[in-house]
Amino acid sequence: MTPVLLLLLPLVEKGPDEEDVVAGWTAFGLFGLLILAVAVLGFSLTKHLKRAERSEQEGRYDPPTRRPAPPEA
């Protein structure tokens, strides 16, 4: 097994040349789209949580699980 590893090791250790490794615009664009998707999902989550809280305060859920309204300050 050791002779096989010694023959394959130089092939595995060889990486790409330095001039072949560049930052691409495609990856940058995908990163930007991921950031945009997380922002949209965050705004949507906030909107739905506010709507659920308002619906609970209005008593649209099961009455035994209804919480009292918080005191007005």
PyMOL CGO cylinders between C-alpha atoms (Angstrom):
from pymol import cmd
from pymol.cgo import CYLINDER

trace = [
    CYLINDER, 0.00, 0.00, 0.00, 2.87, 2.39, 0.74, 0.3, 1, 1, 1, 1, 1, 1,
    CYLINDER, 2.87, 2.39, 0.74, 4.36, 2.31, -2.78, 0.3, 1, 1, 1, 1, 1, 1,
    CYLINDER, 4.36, 2.31, -2.78, 0.97, 3.20, -4.24, 0.3, 1, 1, 1, 1, 1, 1,
    CYLINDER, 0.97, 3.20, -4.24, 0.66, 6.16, -1.87, 0.3, 1, 1, 1, 1, 1, 1,
    CYLINDER, 0.66, 6.16, -1.87, 4.16, 7.33, -2.72, 0.3, 1, 1, 1, 1, 1, 1,
    CYLINDER, 4.16, 7.33, -2.72, 3.26, 7.31, -6.43, 0.3, 1, 1, 1, 1, 1, 1,
    CYLINDER, 3.26, 7.31, -6.43, -0.05, 9.13, -5.93, 0.3, 1, 1, 1, 1, 1, 1,
    CYLINDER, -0.05, 9.13, -5.93, 1.15, 11.70, -3.39, 0.3, 1, 1, 1, 1, 1, 1,
    CYLINDER, 1.15, 11.70, -3.39, 2.83, 14.06, -5.91, 0.3, 1, 1, 1, 1, 1, 1,
    CYLINDER, 2.83, 14.06, -5.91, -0.35, 14.08, -8.00, 0.3, 1, 1, 1, 1, 1, 1,
    CYLINDER, -0.35, 14.08, -8.00, -2.52, 14.96, -5.02, 0.3, 1, 1, 1, 1, 1, 1,
    CYLINDER, -2.52, 14.96, -5.02, -0.20, 17.64, -3.64, 0.3, 1, 1, 1, 1, 1, 1,
    CYLINDER, -0.20, 17.64, -3.64, -0.01, 19.53, -6.93, 0.3, 1, 1, 1, 1, 1, 1,
    CYLINDER, -0.01, 19.53, -6.93, -2.47, 22.39, -6.83, 0.3, 1, 1, 1, 1, 1, 1,
    CYLINDER, -2.47, 22.39, -6.83, -3.46, 25.00, -9.39, 0.3, 1, 1, 1, 1, 1, 1,
    CYLINDER, -3.46, 25.00, -9.39, -0.98, 27.64, -10.50, 0.3, 1, 1, 1, 1, 1, 1,
    CYLINDER, -0.98, 27.64, -10.50, -1.21, 31.01, -8.77, 0.3, 1, 1, 1, 1, 1, 1,
    CYLINDER, -1.21, 31.01, -8.77, -2.31, 32.81, -11.94, 0.3, 1, 1, 1, 1, 1, 1,
    CYLINDER, -2.31, 32.81, -11.94, -5.19, 30.33, -12.34, 0.3, 1, 1, 1, 1, 1, 1,
    CYLINDER, -5.19, 30.33, -12.34, -6.77, 31.23, -8.99, 0.3, 1, 1, 1, 1, 1, 1,
    CYLINDER, -6.77, 31.23, -8.99, -8.81, 34.43, -9.29, 0.3, 1, 1, 1, 1, 1, 1,
    CYLINDER, -8.81, 34.43, -9.29, -11.89, 35.82, -7.58, 0.3, 1, 1, 1, 1, 1, 1,
    CYLINDER, -11.89, 35.82, -7.58, -14.82, 35.53, -9.95, 0.3, 1, 1, 1, 1, 1, 1,
    CYLINDER, -14.82, 35.53, -9.95, -17.76, 37.83, -10.54, 0.3, 1, 1, 1, 1, 1, 1,
    CYLINDER, -17.76, 37.83, -10.54, -20.12, 34.86, -10.58, 0.3, 1, 1, 1, 1, 1, 1,
    CYLINDER, -20.12, 34.86, -10.58, -19.33, 33.94, -6.98, 0.3, 1, 1, 1, 1, 1, 1,
    CYLINDER, -19.33, 33.94, -6.98, -19.58, 37.60, -5.96, 0.3, 1, 1, 1, 1, 1, 1,
    CYLINDER, -19.58, 37.60, -5.96, -23.01, 37.84, -7.60, 0.3, 1, 1, 1, 1, 1, 1,
    CYLINDER, -23.01, 37.84, -7.60, -24.21, 34.68, -5.90, 0.3, 1, 1, 1, 1, 1, 1,
    CYLINDER, -24.21, 34.68, -5.90, -22.98, 35.99, -2.55, 0.3, 1, 1, 1, 1, 1, 1,
    CYLINDER, -22.98, 35.99, -2.55, -24.94, 39.20, -3.12, 0.3, 1, 1, 1, 1, 1, 1,
    CYLINDER, -24.94, 39.20, -3.12, -28.07, 37.25, -4.02, 0.3, 1, 1, 1, 1, 1, 1,
    CYLINDER, -28.07, 37.25, -4.02, -27.74, 35.18, -0.85, 0.3, 1, 1, 1, 1, 1, 1,
    CYLINDER, -27.74, 35.18, -0.85, -27.48, 38.35, 1.23, 0.3, 1, 1, 1, 1, 1, 1,
    CYLINDER, -27.48, 38.35, 1.23, -30.58, 39.73, -0.49, 0.3, 1, 1, 1, 1, 1, 1,
    CYLINDER, -30.58, 39.73, -0.49, -32.49, 36.47, 0.11, 0.3, 1, 1, 1, 1, 1, 1,
    CYLINDER, -32.49, 36.47, 0.11, -31.64, 36.51, 3.83, 0.3, 1, 1, 1, 1, 1, 1,
    CYLINDER, -31.64, 36.51, 3.83, -32.78, 40.14, 4.09, 0.3, 1, 1, 1, 1, 1, 1,
    CYLINDER, -32.78, 40.14, 4.09, -36.09, 39.40, 2.35, 0.3, 1, 1, 1, 1, 1, 1,
    CYLINDER, -36.09, 39.40, 2.35, -36.70, 36.37, 4.56, 0.3, 1, 1, 1, 1, 1, 1,
    CYLINDER, -36.70, 36.37, 4.56, -35.91, 38.44, 7.66, 0.3, 1, 1, 1, 1, 1, 1,
    CYLINDER, -35.91, 38.44, 7.66, -38.43, 41.14, 6.72, 0.3, 1, 1, 1, 1, 1, 1,
    CYLINDER, -38.43, 41.14, 6.72, -41.04, 38.49, 5.92, 0.3, 1, 1, 1, 1, 1, 1,
    CYLINDER, -41.04, 38.49, 5.92, -40.47, 36.76, 9.26, 0.3, 1, 1, 1, 1, 1, 1,
    CYLINDER, -40.47, 36.76, 9.26, -40.85, 40.06, 11.12, 0.3, 1, 1, 1, 1, 1, 1,
    CYLINDER, -40.85, 40.06, 11.12, -44.08, 40.84, 9.28, 0.3, 1, 1, 1, 1, 1, 1,
    CYLINDER, -44.08, 40.84, 9.28, -45.57, 37.42, 9.99, 0.3, 1, 1, 1, 1, 1, 1,
    CYLINDER, -45.57, 37.42, 9.99, -44.60, 37.51, 13.67, 0.3, 1, 1, 1, 1, 1, 1,
    CYLINDER, -44.60, 37.51, 13.67, -46.26, 40.91, 14.07, 0.3, 1, 1, 1, 1, 1, 1,
    CYLINDER, -46.26, 40.91, 14.07, -49.37, 39.63, 12.30, 0.3, 1, 1, 1, 1, 1, 1,
    CYLINDER, -49.37, 39.63, 12.30, -49.51, 36.53, 14.54, 0.3, 1, 1, 1, 1, 1, 1,
    CYLINDER, -49.51, 36.53, 14.54, -49.16, 38.68, 17.68, 0.3, 1, 1, 1, 1, 1, 1,
    CYLINDER, -49.16, 38.68, 17.68, -51.92, 41.01, 16.51, 0.3, 1, 1, 1, 1, 1, 1,
    CYLINDER, -51.92, 41.01, 16.51, -54.19, 38.07, 15.71, 0.3, 1, 1, 1, 1, 1, 1,
    CYLINDER, -54.19, 38.07, 15.71, -53.57, 36.60, 19.15, 0.3, 1, 1, 1, 1, 1, 1,
    CYLINDER, -53.57, 36.60, 19.15, -54.40, 39.92, 20.81, 0.3, 1, 1, 1, 1, 1, 1,
    CYLINDER, -54.40, 39.92, 20.81, -57.65, 40.10, 18.78, 0.3, 1, 1, 1, 1, 1, 1,
    CYLINDER, -57.65, 40.10, 18.78, -58.62, 36.63, 20.03, 0.3, 1, 1, 1, 1, 1, 1,
    CYLINDER, -58.62, 36.63, 20.03, -58.59, 34.77, 16.73, 0.3, 1, 1, 1, 1, 1, 1,
    CYLINDER, -58.59, 34.77, 16.73, -57.03, 31.74, 18.39, 0.3, 1, 1, 1, 1, 1, 1,
    CYLINDER, -57.03, 31.74, 18.39, -58.52, 29.24, 20.82, 0.3, 1, 1, 1, 1, 1, 1,
    CYLINDER, -58.52, 29.24, 20.82, -60.05, 31.22, 23.75, 0.3, 1, 1, 1, 1, 1, 1,
    CYLINDER, -60.05, 31.22, 23.75, -58.51, 29.10, 26.56, 0.3, 1, 1, 1, 1, 1, 1,
    CYLINDER, -58.51, 29.10, 26.56, -55.04, 29.90, 25.22, 0.3, 1, 1, 1, 1, 1, 1,
    CYLINDER, -55.04, 29.90, 25.22, -55.72, 33.64, 24.90, 0.3, 1, 1, 1, 1, 1, 1,
    CYLINDER, -55.72, 33.64, 24.90, -53.36, 35.86, 26.85, 0.3, 1, 1, 1, 1, 1, 1,
    CYLINDER, -53.36, 35.86, 26.85, -54.54, 39.06, 28.50, 0.3, 1, 1, 1, 1, 1, 1,
    CYLINDER, -54.54, 39.06, 28.50, -53.63, 42.27, 26.73, 0.3, 1, 1, 1, 1, 1, 1,
    CYLINDER, -53.63, 42.27, 26.73, -50.50, 43.98, 28.08, 0.3, 1, 1, 1, 1, 1, 1,
    CYLINDER, -50.50, 43.98, 28.08, -51.18, 47.06, 30.21, 0.3, 1, 1, 1, 1, 1, 1,
    CYLINDER, -51.18, 47.06, 30.21, -51.17, 50.33, 28.33, 0.3, 1, 1, 1, 1, 1, 1,
    CYLINDER, -51.17, 50.33, 28.33, -48.34, 52.59, 29.44, 0.3, 1, 1, 1, 1, 1, 1,
]
cmd.load_cgo(trace, "trace")
